[in-house]
Amino acid sequence: MLIRPLVLSVGFLLASAIVAPAASGEPAVEPAATEASPSVAAAPGQPAEAPSGMVVSPPPVTTTSPDGWTLSLAAEEETQRPIAPLTTALSTREYEVGGTYTGTMTGPAEDEPPRGMLEVGYQIGCGIDMSTSNGVALTGTAGITPSIGILGVDVIGPFPDAILPGVAGNLGGAITIGLKPGIINVVTVAEKEFTGAEPWVMVDGFRIKIDGCVGESFIRSYAVLTRSTDVSDAILAYYGETTKV
């Protein structure tokens, strides 16, 4: 009889229907985590990378003047972001920069507070300069050379049978590109005259550009602190990290 095999088949189907939903309800297995990219993850014991556009500022600079005053100059939160120039020219460089530049002066007690000037700006270096040359120029030469030919001259007839005039022309051209060794462009952003011991200048979202720059370019910030008296000037300069673009 076929009753027993039929019962077994029905039991197998019921068991499959009960087990299948349980299996489908299990969480999916997450893929193995990939190793972090070296450009994002910092090595053990090393500081994390600065955000895009941030520049690590060098340590503060300090000097002491002959009259006993100590001048210090420092920068923080510097940014230098290359951006697309409005001219879309390949020889134009444009940057968005920022930072806070602080001067400090300490010295002997005086009746009047110290005074002077704090200058802040940027230096942009070009590998090849086209701004002071002739740039791209097209040169050419053209000329006409006339000629006369004599036909049919022999011993029997001393006179020529015919005279054949001719004209020859020449045309030449060339393209010249005037290039000069690289130069450093100085862009002054602020010249702050002050009276006091702690002058500072903050720059944020300031855009600077240069033209006629071919090849790689380099940019760095600078600050110059000057303490002035009626008979002297003490000058201290700070230069930021150089960034290659």
C-alpha positions in Angstrom: 0.0 0.0 0.0 1.1 3.6 -0.6 -0.2 5.1 2.7 3.1 5.1 4.6 5.2 6.9 1.9 2.5 9.5 1.5 2.5 10.2 5.2 6.3 10.5 5.2 6.2 13.0 2.3 3.6 15.2 4.0 5.6 15.2 7.2 8.8 16.3 5.3 6.9 19.2 3.6 5.6 20.4 6.9 9.0 20.3 8.5 10.5 22.3 5.6 7.8 25.0 5.9 8.5 25.4 9.6 12.3 25.5 9.3 12.5 27.9 6.3 11.0 31.0 8.0 13.3 30.6 10.9 16.3 30.5 8.6 15.1 33.5 6.7 14.7 35.5 9.9 18.4 35.3 10.8 20.4 38.5 10.4 22.5 38.7 7.2 26.2 38.2 7.7 28.1 41.5 7.5 31.1 41.5 5.1 34.5 41.6 6.7 35.7 45.1 7.5 38.3 46.3 5.0 41.5 47.7 6.1 41.5 51.5 6.5 43.2 53.5 3.8 46.6 54.8 4.7 45.7 58.3 3.5 42.9 58.5 6.1 43.9 56.4 9.1 46.8 57.7 11.1 49.6 55.3 12.2 49.8 54.4 15.9 51.4 57.2 17.9 51.1 59.7 15.0 48.7 62.7 14.9 45.7 62.6 12.6 45.8 64.4 9.3 44.7 68.0 9.2 41.3 68.8 7.5 41.4 69.8 3.9 43.0 73.2 3.4 44.5 73.4 6.9 48.3 74.1 7.1 50.5 73.2 10.1 52.1 76.4 11.3 55.8 76.4 12.3 56.7 77.2 15.9 56.7 80.9 17.0 59.8 83.0 16.3 61.4 85.2 19.0 64.2 87.8 19.1 65.6 90.3 21.6 66.4 93.8 20.6 69.5 95.7 22.0 67.4 97.8 24.3 66.1 94.7 26.1 62.7 94.1 24.4 61.7 90.6 23.4 59.6 90.2 20.3 57.6 87.1 19.5 55.5 86.3 16.4 53.2 83.2 15.9 50.4 82.0 13.6 47.5 79.6 14.1 44.6 78.1 12.2 46.2 78.7 8.8 44.4 77.6 5.7 45.5 77.6 2.0 43.1 76.2 -0.5 43.8 76.3 -4.3 40.7 77.2 -6.2 39.7 77.4 -9.9 40.5 80.9 -11.2 37.7 83.0 -12.8 39.8 83.4 -15.9 40.1 79.6 -16.4 43.6 80.2 -17.8 46.2 77.6 -17.2 48.7 80.3 -16.3 46.6 81.8 -13.5 46.8 80.6 -9.9 44.2 81.5 -7.3 44.0 80.6 -3.6 41.7 81.1 -0.6 43.8 81.7 2.5 43.3 82.5 6.2 44.9 82.5 9.6 45.5 84.5 12.8 48.9 86.2 13.3 49.8 87.4 16.7 52.7 89.5 18.0 53.9 89.8 21.5 56.4 92.4 23.0 57.8 92.4 26.5 60.5 94.6 28.0 61.5 97.2 30.5 58.8 99.4 32.0 58.3 102.6 30.0 56.0 105.6 30.3 54.4 104.9 26.8 53.2 101.5 25.4 55.2 100.1 22.5 54.2 100.9 19.0 55.0 99.7 15.5 53.5 97.8 12.6 52.3 94.2 11.9 52.4 93.3 8.2 50.7 90.0 7.0 50.7 88.6 3.5 51.6 85.7 1.2 54.4 84.8 -1.1 53.7 82.8 -4.3 56.5 81.3 -6.2 56.3 80.3 -9.9 58.6 77.8 -11.6 58.4 79.7 -14.9 57.3 83.3 -15.4 55.4 84.6 -18.4 54.0 87.8 -16.9 57.1 90.0 -17.8 58.0 88.3 -21.1 56.5 88.6 -24.6 54.4 85.6 -24.0 53.4 83.6 -27.2 54.2 85.5 -30.4 53.8 84.5 -34.1 56.7 85.7 -36.4 57.0 85.3 -40.1 58.8 86.4 -43.3 57.6 86.8 -46.8 59.4 88.0 -50.0 59.3 88.0 -53.8 62.3 87.4 -56.1 62.0 88.3 -59.8 64.0 86.6 -62.5 64.5 86.7 -66.4 65.3 83.8 -68.6 66.7 83.8 -72.2 65.6 81.2 -74.7 67.1 80.2 -78.1 70.6 81.6 -77.9 73.1 79.8 -80.2 76.1 80.5 -82.4 74.1 81.1 -85.6 71.7 83.6 -84.1 73.3 85.9 -81.6 70.0 87.3 -80.5 67.7 85.3 -78.2 64.5 83.8 -79.6 62.5 84.8 -76.5 62.7 86.3 -73.0 61.0 84.4 -70.2 60.3 86.5 -67.1 59.7 84.7 -63.7 58.8 85.5 -60.2 59.7 83.4 -57.1 58.2 83.8 -53.7 59.2 82.7 -50.2 57.1 82.5 -47.0 58.2 81.4 -43.5 56.8 81.5 -40.1 57.5 80.5 -36.5 55.9 80.6 -33.0 58.0 81.8 -30.1 57.2 81.5 -26.4 58.9 84.0 -24.1 59.7 82.3 -20.8 61.7 83.6 -17.8 63.1 81.9 -14.7 60.6 81.7 -11.8 59.8 84.7 -9.6 58.3 85.2 -6.2 55.2 87.4 -6.0 54.5 89.1 -2.7 50.9 89.8 -1.9 50.4 92.1 1.1 47.1 91.6 2.8 47.3 93.9 5.9 49.6 96.5 7.3 48.4 97.3 10.8 49.9 100.2 12.7 49.4 99.6 16.4 50.0 100.9 19.9 50.2 98.2 22.5 52.1 95.0 23.4 49.9 92.3 21.7 49.0 93.2 18.1 47.2 90.7 15.9 45.7 90.3 12.4 43.1 87.7 11.4 42.5 86.7 7.8 39.6 84.5 6.8 38.3 83.6 3.3 40.7 86.0 1.5 41.4 85.2 -2.1 44.6 86.0 -3.9 45.7 85.3 -7.5 48.6 85.8 -9.8 48.9 85.6 -13.6 51.6 84.4 -16.0 52.6 81.4 -13.9 53.5 78.2 -15.7 54.4 74.9 -14.1 54.3 74.2 -10.3 53.6 77.0 -7.9 54.3 77.3 -4.2 52.6 79.5 -1.6 53.5 80.4 2.0 52.3 83.0 4.5 54.6 85.7 6.1 54.3 88.2 8.9 56.6 91.0 9.9 56.5 92.6 13.3 58.2 96.0 13.7 58.6 97.8 17.1 59.4 101.4 16.5 60.8 104.2 18.7 62.0 107.7 17.8 65.5 106.4 17.2 65.2 102.6 16.3 63.3 99.8 14.7 63.3 96.2 15.8 62.0 93.9 13.0 61.0 90.2 13.4 59.8 88.0 10.4 57.8 84.8 10.4 57.3 82.5 7.4 54.7 79.8 7.2 54.9 76.3 5.8 55.5 76.1 2.1 52.7 74.4 0.1 53.3 73.0 -3.4 50.4 73.1 -5.9 
